[in-house]
Amino acid sequence: MFPSKDETEITPVELQTLLTGDSAPSFHLIDCREEDEFAICRIEGATLIPLSRFAEAGPEFLKGTERPAVVYCHHGMRSMNATMYLRDKGFPEVWSLAGGIELWSTQIDPDVPRY
């Protein structure tokens, strides 16, 4: 279950539930870090759309889809910017991963390298 549209963040535990539940194929997982960071580690199933190209590529990626999206970065700041940008562009069902991949690594999957 996704957070309400009034909320802008999703916790790592909530995301893990979505990824392991029946909802898994029904949403987009977007990594807005840069390519060099994506090469270090990622959450399985994520699509890379670097923040440096997000203004054009983010809305284009979601255009024509009714699927919600979760965006993550290293600590959660860039993904919050990307989330708010997409919401401003007419995509209300987008959430930022609180704490980013760093918190994901410490709370959910310690095999994900920290940097």
Secondary structure, DSSP 4 states (H G I P E B T S, - for coil): -PPPTT--EE-HHHHHHHHHSTTGGGSEEEE-S-HHHHHH---TTPEE--GGGHHHHHHHHHTT----EEEE-SSSHHHHHHHHHHHHTT--SEEEETTHHHHHHHHT-TTSPP-
